[in-house]
Structures are given as C-alpha cells and as structure tokens.
Amino acid sequence: MDEIKGTGYKIQTSFHERKPLKEIEHSITKRYRKRIWSKFVRAISEFNLVEEGDRVGVAVSGGKDSMLMAKLFQELKRHWKVNFHIEFIAMDPGYHESNRNLLIENCNYLNIPLHVFESHIFNVVDNIAKDYPCYICAKMRRGALYSKAQQLGCSKLALGHHFNDVIETTLLNLFYGGSFKTMLPKLKSKNFKNIELIRPLYFVEESNVKAFMKNAGISPLNCGCIVAAGKTSSKRYEVKDMIEKMKVNFKDIDKSIFHAAQNVNLDGILAWKKNGQLHSYLEFYDEEKENVEDIIKDS
C-alpha cells in the first residue's frame, strides 16, 4: 500500500498471484467446506435468512468479507433448494480512484456483476463529523444501501459481518455502553419498508475469511476512507486484541462470548428492555414467590 503524502490515507497497490476463478469457486465447497461453506449454510438455514422468492441485495464493499459473501451467495444459488434472486450492490462513498478501480477489477475477475452507485458520503461526513466520522459514516452508508436495495426491489439486504464482529460488538456494548446487547443475524429495517437486514457470515470466523482470500490470491480493499485517517476509534481494535490475549489461557473464550447471547437467564438479570420498554425483575418477584407457595401447598 502507498500513502498519499501528508494525508495518512493509503492506497492499495499490491496484488497477490490470483488463482483461476474455477479453482477459487471450487475451493468454497471443497477446501473450505467445513470452515466456511457449512457455517454459511447453517446461518441461512437456522435463522431463515433466505426464503422462497426473496430478492437479496448483497452489499459488496470490496473488502474480504463482502467479496467472500458474494461468492458464497453464487454457490448458494447453484445448490440451494430455495428459489431466490441476487443483486450485488456496491456503493462508492467517495473512494480514491485507485480503490474504486480495485473494487471493480476484483469483482470482474471473480465474476461478481455489480450495481455500482455513488453516494459522496465521505464528503458529507468530512463536513459534519470530521473529528469522529466512523459512527455517522457507517449509519449513512447503511441507509444508502437500504435505499438502493429498495430501488432494486430487494426484500433482504445482506451485510458481511462475521463471528468476530459479533463477539467484539457484544463486548463493546458491555464495556462502553453498559448494556448486554449483541449483533443479531437478522432484523427488520425501521426506516425502509419490507426490507430485512441479514448477516449470513454470522458463524464464519475472520481467520478463515483471511485464509480463503490469501489462498485465492485476491487483494481486497480495506476501509478506503479518506476522512478517518488517524482519527478512527481504537476501541474495537483494543477489544479484538484483548480477546486474542485471553485465548492464550482459554482458547474457546470467543465461543463462550458468542454463546452467552444464546443462553441469557432472565432469572439472574436485574432489568431488561423489550420493545423499548424497561422491565425490572421486581415486577415478577412476588409472582414467583406465590408460585413457590402454591407448589408447596399442592405437594
């Protein structure tokens, strides 16, 4: 990667020796069957992410996660018992020309047909939130993707968040938000009617995504942001590093964090929110006492 002098902004210039397309596609269901393909299909099946007649907008940023997801959807289309349609959506928020070209060239090589559209989000964010741009940028980018997916008649919008994103988000909410909240595999959009956001890489670990891309010889696009150079929050990277350090003594700590969100015991929780309304365990405290007394009487 080369840096634009005086900006801190880096342009990707390096390429690996790419494998033939057929070999890359074949490796998804063969070499990476257990580590990637099976976990992708598991998420699709377990959470009903793709259903009969769906038109799925697959968001392709050019990064490693989204490009793998695009190829996985192409394989799913070939093998899945459910009939559905795919639209590959690529938003240019204001990339440097070299990064935009890298995105398009990689997708052309991988036979991923893109709907590329411009949003100029980097310029907007630079004007309204240049000191802390990442949160507002992510929110605006998602809104732009929802809008494009809606224009294309999509019922689902697929994003490339993976297993590690899930556990890191869980800990970020716990440490910095003071709440136990995780990243869900699917949710309904509040602002765009009849569209669901889905995360098909929910069970796929980032290390396996990296291994796939390295084996394929594809140089993915990184963030590509021209606004956040030197300004981005390091909290997620700190949490990522912390998890790796904890794995030295407890190798499955990441899996325990992941499964914690599937094993929440409300009997041991002080309070929780449901549909925006806060509930306290005290609401049910006397009710539980009465139930115990009834059981004793009946015995």
N, C-alpha and C positions, 0 to 999 in steps of 0.2 A: 504494500500500500504506500502511496506517495501522499505527502501533505502539501496543501496549498499554503504557500509561505505566509506566515503571520496570522493565520486563521485558526489553526488547530484542527481544521477539517481535513479528513483523509479520504482520498480517492482510491478505490481498489483497482489495482493494475495487474495483479498476479493471477496466473491460471495454472491449474494442475493439468496433467495429461489425462484428458477425458476418455472414459470407456465408451465403447459403442453403445448406442441407445438401446438396442435389443438386450445387450448384456446388463445394462442398468435396470431395465424393466424386469428382466428375468430374476435378478437378484432379490427383488422385493418379496416375491413369494417363495424363493428358494433359500438363499443365503441368510436373508433377514426375516424369514417366515416367523420364527418364534419371538424374536426381539422386537419386530416392528409390525409386520403384517397381521399376525394373530391378535396383537394388542389393539390395533386399529379396528379390526373387525369386531373384537369384543366390545369396544366402546359403542360402535354403531349399533350392535345388537342389544346390549344391556340397557342402553339409555334411549333406544328407538330414535336414533339421530337422523336416519334416512328412511323414509316411508314411501309406499307406492304413490307414484305421481308427483313426487317432490321435484322442484327445480332448485338445485343447490348452487348458490353463489359461493365459489371458493376464492377467498381472498389471497392473492399471491403478491407478497411484498418484494419477493426476490431473495429473501433470507432462506436459510437452510430448512427451517421448519415448514414454511409455506410451500416451498418447491417440492419437498418430500410429500406433503399432504396432497398436492395436486396430482402427483404420480400415483399415490395410493387411491385417490378417487377414480382415476382412469382404470386402475386394476379392478376396483370395486365394480365399476360399470361393466367390465368384461365378465366378471364371475358372480355377481350378486344376484340373488333370486328376485329381488325387487326392481321394478322398472322405475328409473328416475332420470332426470336430465341435469347436466352440469354446465355452469357458466363460470369461466375463470376470469376473475376481476382483478386488475392491477391499477392501483391509484398512484399517480405521480404527485407527491405533495410539494415538489419543488427540488427534486434531485439535481445534483450536478449532472451534466450531460453524460459524463463517462459512466456514472452509476445507473442512469436510465438505460444507456446502451447495454450495460452488463446484464441488467434485468431482462431486457428484451432478447438479447443474444442467447442467454442461458435457456430461456423458455422456448425459443425457436429450436435450439438443439435438443431439448427434452420433449419436443412436440406438444407443448402446452399452449393452446390457442388463447390468446389474451384479449380481453376488452380493456384497453389502457385508456384512462381518463386523467385529466389534470384537476387539481384542487387548489393549488397555491397556498396550502396550509402553512408551510414553513414561513412564508412572508407575513401571513396574518399573525402567527404565534410570535414572530420576532417583534411585531409592533405592540402586542398586547400583553405578552408574558415572557419577555426575553430572559429574565433572571431565573425563572423556574418554568421552563417550557414543556417539560415532558408530560405532565398530567393533562394539561389543556390540549396538547398536540394529540395525545392518544384518544382523548374524547372526541375531538373534531374529526380525526381520521376514521374512527368507527362510525360516526354519523354520516360521513361521506360515503363509506362503503355500504351502509344500510340503504342510503338513498339510491345508489347505483344498482344495488341488488333489487330494490323495489322497482326501479325503472325496467329492469330486465325480467320482471315477473317472477322473481325468486320467492320461495316460501321459507328457505333456510339460508343463513349466512355462516359459512364455516371459517373459523379462525384457527391458527396453528399453535395455540397454547398446548404445552405438553405437561407431563407428570411433574417435572421440576418446577415449572411455573405455578402449578397448583400448590405444592408444599411451601414454596417461597412466599406466595401470596397469603397462605394461611398464617405463617409466622409473622409476616409484615403487619397483618391486621392485629395479631395478638400483641406484638411488641410495641407497635407505633400507633395503632388505632384503639387499643384497649378493648377489642372485641374478638370473639371467636367466629370467624367468617371465612369461608373458603371460596375457591373458584368453581363454579358449577359446570357440569358437562353440557348443559343447555339451559337457555332461559328465553322467555318471550320479550320482544322489544316493547318498551313502554311508549316509544315515540313513533314507531313505524308499524303500521297495522299489518297483521297477518304474517309477520316475519319472526322466525326464531333464530337465535344465535346458537351455534353448535361448536363443540370442541372435540373433534374426532381423535386427536392425538393424546387424549386425556390419560391413557395408561402407558404411553410411549416415553421412555427416558431419554433425556437430552443426549447422553453419551452415545446412544445408539443412532440418533439422528446424525450426529457428527461423524460417526463411523461410516454410515451409509454414504454421506456426501463425500467423504475422503476417498472411499473406495470407488465411487463414481467418477472422481476426478473433477468435480464441479466446484468452482469458486463462488460461493454465494455472496450476495450483497449483505453488508452489515447494516447498521441503523441508517446510514446515509444522511443523517440530519446535518443541515448547515447552520442551525440555530444553537443547538445544545452543546457544541464542542467546549469542553472544560467546565460546563455548568450543571451537568446531569447529577441527580442524586445518586449517592453510592449505597443507599440503604439496601437495595435488592442484591447488589454485589456483596455487601457485608453479610447478609443472611445466607447467600449461596456459599460463601467461604466458611461461614460458621457451621453449616450443615456438613460440608466436606470434612471439617476438623472433627466433628462429633462422630462421623462414620469410622474414624480410626479406632475408637473404642467400642462402638456399637454400629456394626456395618449396616443394619437394617433400620437405622433411625429415620431415614427418609420414608420408608414404607410405613413405619409406625405413625408418623405425622400425617401421611396421606390417609391411612385407615381411621385415624381419630375422628375425622369428619363423618365417617360412616357408622361410628359407634358412640354417638353422643347420648349420655344417660341423663335424661331430664330430671331424674330423682336426685341428682347431685349438682344441679345448676341453680344458682341464685335467681337469675332472671333471663328472659329471652324475648326476642321480638318475633311477632307473626303478623304479616301484612302491615308492617309499620307500627304496630301497637305493642307496647311493652307489657310483659306479664311477669309477675313475681311468683316464686314458689309458695309464698304465703297465701296466695289465692286458693291453693289446693291443700294447704296444711291441715286445716280442720277436717276437710273432706276425707283425707287419708286416715286421720285419727278415727273418724266414725266408721270407716270401712273395717279397720282393725278390730274395733269394738264389736261390730256385727259378726265378724268371723269368730271371735271368742265366744259370743253368745250361742252361735249355732253349733259350736264344737262340743 
